């Protein structure tokens, strides 16, 4: 036998030289300079910076969930290290770092960057905006992802939804807010874009990173602060320094976190690795809200046991905030064409989504939450 494996193997080789592992076919392929079907893929190493401290295993943890999925799906060939604020760049320095190519990727709440352009906020949350399911629907089924990618291209960034907290709480106050008048003059820590509306109804907004809020509240540098909701607020210990816990966070009905990737780094990926990144981000996106929805109830009970007193924002405050938010959006649209383009689509989608939710989700939820289960 010419193959050294008996007559049958020799016959197989004669019939198909191109596929016999020991025949002339494979030698011819190699001689022609064509790589075999199985080949070693070059390892990829990325760095991902977050705007959130590692102590928050949901907000920072979404990055570890994402990185682990990327590594698993790539067979260990694509590794991403995750970094807290200050390790590579400051908490609010992610956009600049991506533009400059300092890091390949970042996870942040886009509304932190409304100072660069108010349109950033539409990729995260605006007062009286979309809830979390509506936000995901706008992104994937509506025009949200397309419109925001057109906008982010100005910053050398491509974005992927990666995380949502669901509707948030309204924050911690030294005194209960019983009317809009009680809110006047309060130094209130709130995230990003919401400060514009807080200011218009008489508050003094303070944009402070999560890791610095407790100290500011304890020292009296601020009068009140909001962060996310029970699970994270319990970890940060806010109930120790301010007992009155407001709801709802009308400025964050469904805030979305984003995975931002440097455009050049993204374009250097193979089609396979792009698919891996996209799939891993989508998995982490669902995972984050599942964690919050699964853990907030128990954390809220613990906070109440520690002395937290729940109270709803008064109607006159909510009405004033809604009126001012609507006026603000019109004003921004008159001077910012980016905002005008994206918000027109966002607000139309919100109108239709709320029409649907009014007859289904809201009615069902209202009934179920009034029952003794």
Secondary structure, DSSP 4 states (H G I P E B T S, - for coil): --SSS-HHHHHHHHH-TTT-TTSHHHHHHHHTTPPPSS-PPPPEEEEEEESS-TT-TTTTHHHHHHHHHHHHHTTTSEEEEEE-TTTSS-TT-HHHHHHHTS-SEEEE-GGGGTTT-GGGGGGT--TT---HHHHHHHHHTSSHHHHHHHHHGGGTEEEEEEEE--SPP-EEESS---SHHHHTT-EEE--TTHHHHHHHTT-EEE---GGGHHHHHHHTSSSEE--S-HHHHHHHTGGGT--EEEE--TT-SSPEEEEEEEHHHHHTS-HHHHHHHHHHHHHHHHHHHHHHHHHHHHHHHHHHHTT-EEEEPPHHHHHHHHHHHHHHHHHHHHH-HHHHHHHHHHHHHHHHHHHHHHHTHHHHHHHHTTS--
